[in-house]
């Protein structure tokens, strides 16, 4: 079985986390910058720590990939669920995938079900994210 990395992209409320749960058996295989802001089961976002949150997510992915080199039965499928509104935001994951032998799937999750973002991102922020969303086909 081939090693796979899924990069789920989309605006807040699109269903990225829901889709992520259907792609892997265990929640710990879902890496999200949002997990950095979880404290005792409560989401506490701090925009000043956003860079740290994304680095935390990237490091989680790399740790899993390193473990897969030691035992190839572990971490064969990893999901990263972040907004990834711009291509460069995924570059580090493409580099990790190449380094550790993962096939990458980039999936755009659209909010066609009227989902509401769980983290209360203001509509003006969501609009800005939508306006800068890059797609490379």
Residue pairs with C-beta under 8 A, 6 or more apart in sequence:
1 76
2 76
2 103
3 65
3 68
3 72
3 75
3 76
3 77
3 100
3 101
3 102
3 103
4 76
4 77
4 78
4 102
4 103
4 104
4 105
5 61
5 77
5 78
5 79
5 80
5 93
5 96
5 97
5 102
5 103
5 104
5 105
6 20
6 23
6 77
6 78
6 79
6 80
6 104
6 105
6 107
7 80
7 82
7 84
7 90
7 93
7 104
7 105
7 106
7 107
8 16
8 19
8 20
8 79
8 80
8 81
8 82
8 84
8 107
8 109
9 16
9 82
9 83
9 84
9 85
9 90
9 106
9 107
9 108
9 109
10 16
10 83
10 108
10 109
10 110
10 111
11 83
11 85
11 111
11 117
11 126
11 129
11 130
11 133
12 83
12 117
12 118
12 119
12 121
12 126
12 129
13 111
13 115
13 116
13 117
13 118
13 121
13 126
14 109
14 110
14 111
14 115
15 109
15 111
15 113
15 115
16 81
16 82
16 83
16 109
17 30
17 32
17 34
17 81
17 118
19 81
19 107
19 109
20 30
20 32
20 79
20 81
21 27
21 30
23 77
23 79
24 30
24 77
24 78
24 79
29 64
29 75
29 77
29 78
29 79
30 79
30 80
30 81
31 57
31 60
31 61
31 64
31 78
31 79
31 80
31 81
32 57
32 80
32 81
32 82
33 50
33 53
33 54
33 56
33 57
33 82
34 43
34 53
34 82
34 119
35 56
35 57
36 49
36 52
36 53
36 56
36 57
37 43
37 44
37 45
37 46
37 49
37 53
38 44
43 118
43 119
45 119
54 82
54 89
57 80
57 82
58 92
58 93
58 96
61 78
61 80
61 93
61 96
62 96
62 100
64 74
64 75
64 78
65 75
65 78
65 96
65 97
65 99
65 100
65 102
66 100
67 74
67 75
68 74
68 75
68 76
68 100
69 100
78 102
80 93
82 89
83 89
83 129
84 90
84 106
85 129
85 132
85 133
85 134
86 132
86 133
86 134
87 134
87 136
90 106
93 104
94 104
96 102
97 103
97 104
108 135
117 126
